[in-house]
Amino acid sequence: MEYFITLEKEVMSEVAASIIATISRYMISKGMQNDDKHPLNIIENMLYTLKDSLIGKEYTIEELKRIQAKLEFSRDYVNEVIKNNE
């Protein structure tokens, strides 16, 4: 079980990094990377915090499922914002 949890945390960390990279590329392309009040920058900061917390903290399977749901929501929201503003 420990191996599964470790693997799950690593995968989630990579997903968070991918969403962060997508946000960064988009915000840079639009010249908005310094707009701290933009929703995408707020999500990016939240994801950095979430990604960092995955490293040193122990989680139950239920907690990991909630984190996964947050990542999926964040990914979908970011993709929708980018799609609607292109």
N, C-alpha and C positions, 0 to 999 in steps of 0.2 A: 504494500500500500504506500509506503514511504517513497518508493521509486516512482509510482504513478503521480503522486502529488508533486514531486520534484520536476518531473517531466511536464506536467500540466503548467506549473509556474513558469518554466522556461518557454513554453509555447506562448503563454499569455504575454510574457515579457517581449517576445518577438512581435506579436500582434500589436502591442502598444507602440513599439518602436516603428513599425510600419505605418501606423496611423499618424504618429508624430511626424514622420518624414513626409507623408502626403500633405499634412497641414502646412508644414514649413515650406515645401515647394510652392504650394498655392499662395500662401501669404507673401512670400518673396516675389513671386511673379506679379502679384497685384500691388506690391509696394506697401503692404499693410503689416509687416512683421513687427512693427513697434507699437501697433494699436492694441494695448493691453486689455481694452474693453470689448474688443471684437469677440464674439462667441467662439470662433475657432481657436483663438489664442487662449481663451479660458479653458477650453477642452484640452488643448495641448499641455497647459500647465497641470491640469488635473491628471492627465495621462503620465506625465513625468513623475508626479508624486506616487501614483499607483504603481508604475513600473519599479520605482525605487523600493516601495514597500514589499514587493514580491520577493525581493532578494533576502531580506533578513528576518522575515516574520513567518511563523508557522500558521497554516490555515487548515481548516477542515474542508472536506469535500463540498459541503453546503456553501461555505464562504467562497470557495473557488468558483462555484456555479454562479453566485451573485456577481463576482468580479467579471466572469466571462460574459454575463448578460450586459454589464456596463460597457465592456469593450465592444460587443456587437452593436449596442445602441450607438455608441460613439462613432464607430466606423460607418454605420448607416447614415447617421446625421451628417457627418463630415462629407460623405459622398453626395448626399442630397443637396447640401449647401453649395458645394462646388459645381454640381450639375446645373443647378438653378441660376448660377451666376456666371456661367460661361456663355 
